[in-house]
Amino acid sequence: MAFLLRLLNYRRNAASAVASLSFLLLILIFSVHLVATRRRDDPVSAGAAVTSTISSSSGASSPATTRCDAEELRSLPDNAARCRYLSSPGRSPCAPRGYVDYLAVFYCGFGSSPPWLVLAAAVALLWLLVLFYLLGDTASTYFCASLEGLSSALRLPPSIAGVTLLSLGNGAPDVLSSVVAFAAGDADAGDVGLSSVLGGALFVSTVVAGVVAIVAAGRSGGDDVSIEHRGFVRDVCFLLVALCYLVAVLVLAGGEVTVWTAASFLSLYAAYVLLVSFSHCCSAAAGDEDDDGLLPEHHTKSSKPAAADLAAPLLLAAGNNGDAAPPVPIATKTTSPSTSPPKKTFSRRAMDVLESPLYLPRRLTIPDIAAHRWSKPYAIASAFLAPLLLAFISSSSTTNPIFLLSGVFSGFVLAALASLSTSPSSPPTTRLSKLPWLAGGFAMSILWSYLLARELVALLVSIGLAGGVRASVLGATVLAWGNSLGDLVADVALAAGGGSGGAQTAVAGCYAGPAFNVVVGLGLSMMVAAAASYPRVYVVAVDSPAFEAVGFLVAALVWAVVVLPARGMRLDRVFGVGLLVVYGGFLAVRLGSLAGAFG
């Protein structure tokens, strides 16, 4: 168990190192590939030449827009033909495009021989790892810090903060991935968004909850780790109600979604917040404030203040042994003249250099007043560069220079204000001075998460098209796993080292988190898609993996709400193994369908 805790304590450094090495390998691969393609007659040049010929010969007679057919694309004999197909004039994109056209990279940048196909698969895998890391790290490091600071500055009660701002912080990757997928307007992308949220909810409610139960039982013998009954049943029943509503929309309404349908689905979470608030008020009136399913027993008046709790990093609640800063309040920084920060070792400096390509772009553009990361030069740089980044993204679809000029002007003004109003030794301390920084960090972390989620969805859909795998399958498995691995690591760390309260927090998060992602994530996604297609009705493209995920998720929730109360609300191996068996059944069905498709 001690080895597990040490392993979990250094998880952030390991993830950062893997992502940084993956990024360097990508640079190396593309450098070698560039040299190699200059020495051979590759499909890129052939494809470009043929495309040029088609463009010049067809002229204005070519259709304005020709829809891409994925089956037709895969039926072509080689990558050169596929490259010409993608590059033909007026061809609509075959997959949602981020800043990289991944299908063009696969088919126009690599040959059809097995070595080139292996190299293309390695590039896709490495870039997928980098995107997963960047999305999760942006949410946990910057987005959560801004939300925790806002909840503290706005003086929200812990129970309300737990089901609103902090749930949004934990679920940001899932929610943004779903919103981006639905907003793409592509049927495959929308299926990825739906399947990823449902697959993530299934993974967290089965694998994460099951492992947490097994770890907690092994640590304590399974006799003294009990879960609070009322909050647990409330969270599980709410998730069941949300799934029933979703199934009604997908089946009874034929997948047709209007703005009002999406709004009514979102209103379910508003009702849930009111229920939690009412429960909190009743518990406070009865002198029993620790009786809440979303917060552990030690979040009471007799423990440390709520503001300090909310300032602790959400995804690093256990084991801060060198892998992250300690849980100090966001707007305070204590210094002592008798102590100095420890000198960095050579290995730590080397790691900083390795991580800098992934770290600096976000650090320089996201305002951050977390005390353990405070730096006035970085604060001034972010105040100047954040408006520039916004202006650059806004001007990418237009040639009007007004966006860039306004960004430069706003950056200079904000940088001057930041230079005059901040201290080199500590971040802003007053409530009024913190709010602009927290709001800026919130907005820029959302922008970065949105950009990364868009690239991730585009890459997954492109991999599905290139490999002949349905995008919904990748959404329910690969995207769901990538977005949920942080929950697995953090919750297992809580269960292993956080005592009974840590186990309660971990189990509560396994059901409250998926409830937020399903209702708010899919509700916002459907609302964005329905508003974009208005006055036409938006139809959700539903594939079998989504229904399979719903079915197994309902089975897992029924198992939890029946077995745990029957066993006295004690976490034990029976409860955990049963949940793992449910997810094993889901994987068996998925693998069986894939084997049938390729067989």
CORWORA-V509675 format. One record per residue. N is the residue number from 0. RES is the residue in three letters. SS is DSSP state (H for helix, E for strand, - for the rest). PHI is phi in whole degrees, 0 to 359 (NA if undefined). NEAR is the number of other C-alpha atoms within 8 Angstrom. Layout:
# CORWORA-V509675
<<N RES SS PHI NEAR> <N RES SS PHI NEAR>>
This chain:
# CORWORA-V509675
<<0 MET - NA 6> <1 ALA H 296 5> <2 PHE H 297 6> <3 LEU H 298 7> <4 LEU H 296 12> <5 ARG H 297 8> <6 LEU H 296 8> <7 LEU H 290 10> <8 ASN H 296 13> <9 TYR - 256 11> <10 ARG H 294 9> <11 ARG H 293 9> <12 ASN H 298 8> <13 ALA H 295 8> <14 ALA H 297 9> <15 SER H 296 10> <16 ALA H 295 11> <17 VAL H 297 8> <18 ALA H 295 11> <19 SER H 294 13> <20 LEU H 296 9> <21 SER H 298 12> <22 PHE H 295 11> <23 LEU H 295 8> <24 LEU H 296 9> <25 LEU H 299 11> <26 ILE H 299 8> <27 LEU H 296 8> <28 ILE H 297 9> <29 PHE H 291 8> <30 SER H 293 8> <31 VAL H 296 8> <32 HIS H 296 8> <33 LEU H 297 8> <34 VAL H 294 8> <35 ALA H 292 8> <36 THR H 291 9> <37 ARG - 285 7> <38 ARG - 257 6> <39 ARG - 223 6> <40 ASP - 271 8> <41 ASP - 271 9> <42 PRO H 293 13> <43 VAL H 295 11> <44 SER H 295 8> <45 ALA H 297 10> <46 GLY H 297 14> <47 ALA H 294 10> <48 ALA H 294 8> <49 VAL H 296 9> <50 THR H 298 12> <51 SER H 299 8> <52 THR H 295 8> <53 ILE H 299 10> <54 SER H 297 10> <55 SER H 288 7> <56 SER H 278 6> <57 SER H 281 8> <58 GLY H 59 7> <59 ALA H 281 5> <60 SER H 283 5> <61 SER - 291 8> <62 PRO - 295 7> <63 ALA - 296 5> <64 THR - 215 7> <65 THR E 245 8> <66 ARG - 290 8> <67 CYS - 283 9> <68 ASP - 249 7> <69 ALA H 297 8> <70 GLU H 294 6> <71 GLU H 296 7> <72 LEU H 297 10> <73 ARG H 289 10> <74 SER H 282 6> <75 LEU - 293 9> <76 PRO - 290 6> <77 ASP - 210 7> <78 ASN H 292 13> <79 ALA H 296 13> <80 ALA H 294 10> <81 ARG H 293 14> <82 CYS H 297 14> <83 ARG H 296 12> <84 TYR H 297 8> <85 LEU H 293 10> <86 SER H 269 10> <87 SER - 296 10> <88 PRO - 299 8> <89 GLY - 78 9> <90 ARG E 282 11> <91 SER - 287 8> <92 PRO - 300 9> <93 CYS - 279 10> <94 ALA - 215 12> <95 PRO - 303 11> <96 ARG - 260 10> <97 GLY - 267 9> <98 TYR - 277 5> <99 VAL - 236 6> <100 ASP - 272 8> <101 TYR H 291 10> <102 LEU H 295 11> <103 ALA H 295 10> <104 VAL H 295 9> <105 PHE H 296 10> <106 TYR H 269 12> <107 CYS H 262 15> <108 GLY H 261 9> <109 PHE - 227 14> <110 GLY - 281 12> <111 SER - 265 8> <112 SER - 287 6> <113 PRO H 306 6> <114 PRO H 300 6> <115 TRP H 290 10> <116 LEU H 293 11> <117 VAL H 296 8> <118 LEU H 296 8> <119 ALA H 296 10> <120 ALA H 295 8> <121 ALA H 295 8> <122 VAL H 298 10> <123 ALA H 297 10> <124 LEU H 294 8> <125 LEU H 296 12> <126 TRP H 292 11> <127 LEU H 297 10> <128 LEU H 299 10> <129 VAL H 297 12> <130 LEU H 294 12> <131 PHE H 299 11> <132 TYR H 296 11> <133 LEU H 298 10> <134 LEU H 294 12> <135 GLY H 292 11> <136 ASP H 290 9> <137 THR H 297 13> <138 ALA H 294 15> <139 SER H 284 14> <140 THR H 274 9> <141 TYR H 253 14> <142 PHE H 295 14> <143 CYS H 295 14> <144 ALA H 298 13> <145 SER H 294 13> <146 LEU H 292 13> <147 GLU H 295 13> <148 GLY H 295 13> <149 LEU H 296 11> <150 SER H 296 12> <151 SER H 287 12> <152 ALA H 294 9> <153 LEU - 276 6> <154 ARG - 59 7> <155 LEU - 284 8> <156 PRO - 299 7> <157 PRO H 304 9> <158 SER H 294 12> <159 ILE H 289 11> <160 ALA H 299 12> <161 GLY H 296 11> <162 VAL H 262 13> <163 THR - 240 9> <164 LEU H 294 11> <165 LEU H 288 13> <166 SER H 295 13> <167 LEU H 297 10> <168 GLY H 296 12> <169 ASN H 291 13> <170 GLY H 263 11> <171 ALA H 303 10> <172 PRO H 300 13> <173 ASP H 294 14> <174 VAL H 296 13> <175 LEU H 292 12> <176 SER H 298 14> <177 SER H 293 17> <178 VAL H 299 15> <179 VAL H 298 14> <180 ALA H 296 17> <181 PHE H 291 15> <182 ALA H 290 11> <183 ALA - 294 9> <184 GLY - 75 9> <185 ASP - 259 10> <186 ALA H 298 8> <187 ASP H 296 11> <188 ALA H 294 17> <189 GLY H 298 16> <190 ASP H 294 16> <191 VAL H 298 18> <192 GLY H 299 15> <193 LEU H 296 14> <194 SER H 292 15> <195 SER H 292 17> <196 VAL H 293 17> <197 LEU H 292 13> <198 GLY H 295 14> <199 GLY H 294 17> <200 ALA H 298 13> <201 LEU H 295 15> <202 PHE H 298 13> <203 VAL H 292 15> <204 SER H 283 16> <205 THR H 246 14> <206 VAL H 292 12> <207 VAL H 294 14> <208 ALA H 297 14> <209 GLY H 294 15> <210 VAL H 294 11> <211 VAL H 301 15> <212 ALA H 297 15> <213 ILE H 293 13> <214 VAL H 295 11> <215 ALA H 296 16> <216 ALA H 293 14> <217 GLY H 292 8> <218 ARG H 286 9> <219 SER H 241 9> <220 GLY - 83 8> <221 GLY - 79 13> <222 ASP - 257 10> <223 ASP - 241 8> <224 VAL - 252 12> <225 SER E 247 11> <226 ILE - 258 10> <227 GLU - 296 11> <228 HIS H 289 9> <229 ARG H 295 9> <230 GLY H 295 11> <231 PHE H 296 11> <232 VAL H 296 9> <233 ARG H 299 9> <234 ASP H 294 13> <235 VAL H 294 12> <236 CYS H 295 8> <237 PHE H 296 10> <238 LEU H 296 11> <239 LEU H 296 10> <240 VAL H 298 8> <241 ALA H 298 13> <242 LEU H 293 11> <243 CYS H 297 8> <244 TYR H 297 9> <245 LEU H 297 9> <246 VAL H 297 9> <247 ALA H 299 9> <248 VAL H 292 12> <249 LEU H 285 12> <250 VAL H 257 8> <251 LEU H 293 8> <252 ALA - 269 8> <253 GLY - 67 8> <254 GLY - 79 12> <255 GLU E 282 11> <256 VAL E 234 13> <257 THR - 254 11> <258 VAL H 299 10> <259 TRP H 290 6> <260 THR H 297 8> <261 ALA H 296 14> <262 ALA H 295 10> <263 SER H 293 8> <264 PHE H 294 13> <265 LEU H 295 12> <266 SER H 296 8> <267 LEU H 301 10> <268 TYR H 287 11> <269 ALA H 299 8> <270 ALA H 296 8> <271 TYR H 294 9> <272 VAL H 298 11> <273 LEU H 297 8> <274 LEU H 295 8> <275 VAL H 295 10> <276 SER H 297 10> <277 PHE H 296 8> <278 SER H 297 9> <279 HIS H 296 12> <280 CYS H 296 8> <281 CYS H 294 8> <282 SER H 294 12> <283 ALA H 295 9> <284 ALA H 295 7> <285 ALA - 272 7> <286 GLY - 73 6> <287 ASP - 228 8> <288 GLU - 286 11> <289 ASP - 269 11> <290 ASP - 265 11> <291 ASP - 227 13> <292 GLY - 286 15> <293 LEU - 265 12> <294 LEU - 238 13> <295 PRO - 286 12> <296 GLU - 299 9> <297 HIS - 278 8> <298 HIS - 269 11> <299 THR - 232 9> <300 LYS - 293 7> <301 SER - 277 5> <302 SER - 257 7> <303 LYS - 291 9> <304 PRO - 299 7> <305 ALA H 298 10> <306 ALA H 298 9> <307 ALA H 291 11> <308 ASP H 298 9> <309 LEU H 289 12> <310 ALA H 276 14> <311 ALA - 287 13> <312 PRO - 302 12> <313 LEU H 297 9> <314 LEU H 272 9> <315 LEU H 231 10> <316 ALA - 287 10> <317 ALA - 228 10> <318 GLY - 70 10> <319 ASN - 269 11> <320 ASN - 258 7> <321 GLY - 92 7> <322 ASP - 269 10> <323 ALA - 197 8> <324 ALA - 287 8> <325 PRO - 292 7> <326 PRO - 285 8> <327 VAL - 262 12> <328 PRO - 300 12> <329 ILE - 293 10> <330 ALA - 255 12> <331 THR - 228 10> <332 LYS - 215 11> <333 THR - 268 4> <334 THR - 231 5> <335 SER - 231 6> <336 PRO - 294 5> <337 SER - 273 4> <338 THR - 240 6> <339 SER - 227 6> <340 PRO - 298 4> <341 PRO - 296 4> <342 LYS - 288 4> <343 LYS - 284 6> <344 THR - 284 6> <345 PHE H 297 6> <346 SER H 296 6> <347 ARG H 292 8> <348 ARG H 294 9> <349 ALA H 297 8> <350 MET H 294 9> <351 ASP H 297 8> <352 VAL H 295 7> <353 LEU H 296 10> <354 GLU H 276 11> <355 SER H 302 8> <356 PRO H 299 8> <357 LEU H 269 9> <358 TYR H 271 8> <359 LEU H 296 8> <360 PRO H 303 8> <361 ARG H 283 10> <362 ARG H 296 11> <363 LEU - 276 13> <364 THR - 237 13> <365 ILE - 248 13> <366 PRO - 300 15> <367 ASP - 217 13> <368 ILE - 244 14> <369 ALA - 300 11> <370 ALA H 300 13> <371 HIS H 284 8> <372 ARG H 243 7> <373 TRP - 295 12> <374 SER - 208 9> <375 LYS H 296 12> <376 PRO H 302 6> <377 TYR H 296 10> <378 ALA H 298 14> <379 ILE H 294 13> <380 ALA H 298 11> <381 SER H 293 14> <382 ALA H 295 14> <383 PHE H 277 15> <384 LEU H 275 11> <385 ALA H 300 14> <386 PRO H 297 12> <387 LEU H 295 12> <388 LEU H 296 10> <389 LEU H 300 9> <390 ALA H 294 12> <391 PHE H 297 10> <392 ILE H 293 7> <393 SER H 293 9> <394 SER H 270 12> <395 SER H 293 7> <396 SER H 257 5> <397 THR - 214 6> <398 THR - 262 6> <399 ASN - 289 6> <400 PRO - 281 7> <401 ILE H 297 6> <402 PHE H 295 11> <403 LEU H 295 11> <404 LEU H 295 8> <405 SER H 293 9> <406 GLY H 294 13> <407 VAL H 296 11> <408 PHE H 297 8> <409 SER H 298 10> <410 GLY H 297 14> <411 PHE H 298 9> <412 VAL H 296 9> <413 LEU H 293 11> <414 ALA H 295 13> <415 ALA H 295 9> <416 LEU H 296 8> <417 ALA H 295 11> <418 SER H 294 9> <419 LEU H 277 6> <420 SER H 254 6> <421 THR - 244 10> <422 SER - 254 8> <423 PRO - 294 7> <424 SER - 264 7> <425 SER - 207 10> <426 PRO - 286 16> <427 PRO - 305 10> <428 THR - 246 8> <429 THR - 279 6> <430 ARG H 298 7> <431 LEU H 292 6> <432 SER H 285 9> <433 LYS H 283 13> <434 LEU H 302 10> <435 PRO H 299 8> <436 TRP H 293 11> <437 LEU H 294 15> <438 ALA H 295 10> <439 GLY H 295 10> <440 GLY H 297 14> <441 PHE H 298 12> <442 ALA H 294 8> <443 MET H 287 12> <444 SER H 292 13> <445 ILE H 295 9> <446 LEU H 299 8> <447 TRP H 298 10> <448 SER H 297 14> <449 TYR H 296 11> <450 LEU H 298 9> <451 LEU H 292 11> <452 ALA H 296 14> <453 ARG H 296 12> <454 GLU H 296 13> <455 LEU H 295 12> <456 VAL H 296 14> <457 ALA H 299 14> <458 LEU H 294 11> <459 LEU H 295 12> <460 VAL H 297 14> <461 SER H 294 11> <462 ILE H 298 10> <463 GLY H 298 12> <464 LEU H 294 13> <465 ALA H 291 10> <466 GLY H 266 6> <467 GLY - 74 7> <468 VAL - 256 10> <469 ARG - 298 8> <470 ALA H 298 14> <471 SER H 295 15> <472 VAL H 293 12> <473 LEU H 296 14> <474 GLY H 294 17> <475 ALA H 285 18> <476 THR H 242 11> <477 VAL H 298 8> <478 LEU H 293 12> <479 ALA H 295 15> <480 TRP H 295 10> <481 GLY H 299 8> <482 ASN H 285 12> <483 SER H 254 11> <484 LEU H 296 8> <485 GLY H 298 9> <486 ASP H 297 10> <487 LEU H 299 10> <488 VAL H 295 9> <489 ALA H 293 12> <490 ASP H 290 15> <491 VAL H 293 13> <492 ALA H 297 13> <493 LEU H 297 15> <494 ALA H 294 17> <495 ALA H 282 13> <496 GLY H 236 10> <497 GLY - 258 11> <498 GLY H 71 9> <499 SER H 296 10> <500 GLY H 296 10> <501 GLY H 296 12> <502 ALA H 295 16> <503 GLN H 297 16> <504 THR H 298 14> <505 ALA H 296 14> <506 VAL H 293 13> <507 ALA H 300 13> <508 GLY H 294 11> <509 CYS H 291 12> <510 TYR H 242 13> <511 ALA H 290 13> <512 GLY H 297 11> <513 PRO H 301 14> <514 ALA H 298 13> <515 PHE H 296 14> <516 ASN H 296 14> <517 VAL H 292 14> <518 VAL H 283 13> <519 VAL H 285 11> <520 GLY H 299 15> <521 LEU H 288 14> <522 GLY H 298 13> <523 LEU H 296 11> <524 SER H 298 14> <525 MET H 294 13> <526 MET H 293 12> <527 VAL H 298 11> <528 ALA H 293 12> <529 ALA H 293 14> <530 ALA H 293 9> <531 ALA H 291 7> <532 SER H 266 9> <533 TYR - 299 8> <534 PRO - 273 4> <535 ARG - 289 5> <536 VAL - 277 10> <537 TYR E 279 11> <538 VAL E 249 8> <539 VAL - 284 11> <540 ALA - 281 9> <541 VAL - 246 10> <542 ASP - 249 8> <543 SER H 300 6> <544 PRO H 302 11> <545 ALA H 293 14> <546 PHE H 293 9> <547 GLU H 295 9> <548 ALA H 297 14> <549 VAL H 298 11> <550 GLY H 299 8> <551 PHE H 289 12> <552 LEU H 294 11> <553 VAL H 298 10> <554 ALA H 299 9> <555 ALA H 294 13> <556 LEU H 292 11> <557 VAL H 296 8> <558 TRP H 301 11> <559 ALA H 294 10> <560 VAL H 283 10> <561 VAL H 263 8> <562 VAL H 287 9> <563 LEU H 296 13> <564 PRO H 297 10> <565 ALA H 295 7> <566 ARG - 257 7> <567 GLY - 72 7> <568 MET - 60 11> <569 ARG E 262 13> <570 LEU - 284 16> <571 ASP - 214 12> <572 ARG H 290 10> <573 VAL H 299 6> <574 PHE H 298 13> <575 GLY H 292 16> <576 VAL H 295 10> <577 GLY H 300 10> <578 LEU H 294 16> <579 LEU H 295 12> <580 VAL H 295 8> <581 VAL H 300 12> <582 TYR H 291 13> <583 GLY H 299 8> <584 GLY H 296 8> <585 PHE H 298 11> <586 LEU H 296 8> <587 ALA H 298 8> <588 VAL H 296 8> <589 ARG H 295 10> <590 LEU H 295 8> <591 GLY H 296 8> <592 SER H 292 8> <593 LEU H 293 8> <594 ALA H 297 8> <595 GLY H 292 7> <596 ALA H 290 6> <597 PHE H 272 5> <598 GLY - 278 4>>
